[in-house]
Amino acid sequence: MGQNETHDDRRTQERAEIAARLARFKSTQDRFAREREEFARQAWRKAQRGEAAE
């Protein structure tokens, strides 16, 4: 049983690592989406005021 427990522990640890990576990836993607939205808002405001885009 010792080997099965080690194998199960490793699987559990790998799943936890994958879940953590996915959470970081989602967080990064959410941040990029917010930054794109903010950039678009600022560009739209500048366009409405007739300013040149950066």
Residue, then its C-alpha position, 0 to 999 in steps of 0.5 A: m500500500g505504501q507505493n499506491e499512497t505515494h502514487d496517489d500523493r503525487r497525483t494529488q500534488e500534480r493536480a494541485e500544481i495544474a490547478a494553480r497554473l490554470a488560476r495564474f493563467k486565468s488571472t493573467q488573461d483577466r488582467f490583459a482583458r482589463e488593460r485592453e478595455e482600458f486602452a480602448r476606452q482611452a483611445w475612444r475618449k481621445a478620438q472623441r476629443g480629436e486628439a492623435a492616438e499614441 
